[in-house]
Amino acid sequence: MKPAPRVSLVHLGCSKNQVDSEVLLGRLAADGLALSGSPEQADVAILNTCAFIGPAREESMRAIRELLDRKKRGELQGVIVAGCLPQLYRPELDADPALQQVDAFLGLSDYSGISEVVRAITDGRAARALTGGGIRGIPDDSVRLLTGPRSYAYLRISEGCDHDCAFCIIPKIRGKHRSKPLEQLAREAAGLAAQGAREIVLVAEDSTWYGRDTEGVERLPEAIATVADTPGVRWVRTMYAYPNGLPKGLTAVLRDHRNVVEYLDIPVQHIAGPVLKAMRRASSGQKVRETLERLRSEVPGIALRTTVIVGFPGETERDFEELLEFVKSFRFERLGAFRYSPEKGTAAFGLEGSVPQAEIDRRFDAVMRAQQAVVAERNRSLVGSTVEVLVDGTNERGDAVGRTRADAPEIDCGVRVVGKAAPGQIFEAKVLSIEADGYDLVVKPVNPRFEKPRAGVRASGDGAC
Ligand code: SF4
C-alpha cells in the first residue's frame, strides 16, 4: 500500500490563526495523513499566512518563496498557501508569475477538503486549487491538534467583526461577526481539556460582541462560565474585549467564578477624543475611562491588558501627551504599543496629517519607557507575596517556567520556578525576586500539591508588561 503523504505546516500570525493551523493539522491527522514537524521531512508543506499589516505580509511572502525554493530543488512535491493572505489577495497571488509553482491557495474556512488537496498533489493529479471567500459560516474547530504547550489552548468563540475601525483590515479578511453556539463552545472546551489544556484562552475579533448576532444580546459572561465549568479546565482568560461598555454580568463572572482569572484584555488603542473619532472607534475617551474604572472597582485585583497605537494620522502632540499621561496615571498591568502602519484597503489609508516616522518612533519609545517604569514598580511590590502559577514547560536551562493568573500566554510576563514542577501543574508560589530583564518573576512553590479549587485565593496585582 502506498504510504500516506507526509505534510508539514508552517504557521504565521496571531492566536486566531493558530486555531486555524491546529484545525488544519487536526483534519490531516483525522484523515490518516502523516504529519511532520519540518518541511525537510515532508512531501507537501502548508503555509498558514498572516496579512494583518505590511511587515506580516512581507514575512508571509518570504516564507512562500523559501518553500518554493525547496520545491524547485526537488525537496517538496507541493506547496499550499492558506489563511489571511490568499483570503485577501488571491487574484493578485494567482496572477503573480513568481508564485506559479504554488499548488493551492486556500482562503479562510476552506479546510474541510485539505487532505484531498494534499493527496491530489502527491498523486500528480492536481490542477491548481483555488478556493476562498468562504468566510460567512461559523467555524467548527472541534477537530484540532494542539501545537503549543499542553497547559493552555485558544478557543475561538466567534469569527469576524462588525466594527469599522479605520486602521483595521480584519473585517475585510474575516467577514462579519458570527458567534458559535454555547453548546459548540462547551463541546470544543471539553475536547481541549481532554487534550490536557488546563487554561482556555477565549479569543475573537471582539469578544464582547459574542451573542449579539444570534440572540440580539451580548452573552460573553455565559460563554465564559460555560467554558469555566468544563471538567479539567482550571483557568479561563478572555481576550479582545471592546471598551465600549461591558456586557451585563461580565464583571460578576470575572470576580466570582473561581476558574475565571481576574484578567481582561481590552484594547483601547487611544484615549484622546479626536484620535478615537478619526479611528472610528465607537467609544469616547470618557467612555473608555468609565469602562476601565468600572472593571477596577467591580473586580478587585483585576489585571487589565491593553494595546495602544501611536502616530495615527492627525495625532497631535497634545493628543499624544494625553495618551502618555493616561498610560502613566492609569497604570495598566499589561500594555502593548504599536506604531501606526498605513494599510491599503482601510479607511485610514491616505488620510491627511501623517506623522513622520521619526516622530512615531519617539512616541512609541516614550510609551514603552513609561510602561516599563510601571512594570518595575509593580514587580518590586510583588516580592514576598504569594501568587498562583500555571507551569507551561521548561526553559533552555531546564527550569520550569509558567505564568501567574495575570499573564496571558506568549504576550505577558512569565515566571521561573525554583524547584521541581511539571507542565500543566497549578500551585501557589512565593515571589522570591525579579529576573534581570525586569519583567519576569522568580517564584518558589509554597504549596506544590495545590490543585483543588479553594475560595478566596487569588493572585494579587502581579507584574506588568
Ligand atoms: S474591533 Fe478590532 S477587529 Fe474589529 S475593526 Fe476594530 S480593530 Fe479591527
Boltz pocket constraint, residues with backbone or C-beta under 6 A from the ligand:
constraints:
  - pocket:
      binder: B
      contacts: [[A, 161], [A, 162], [A, 163], [A, 164], [A, 165], [A, 168], [A, 169], [A, 170], [A, 171], [A, 205], [A, 206], [A, 242]]
      max_distance: 6.0
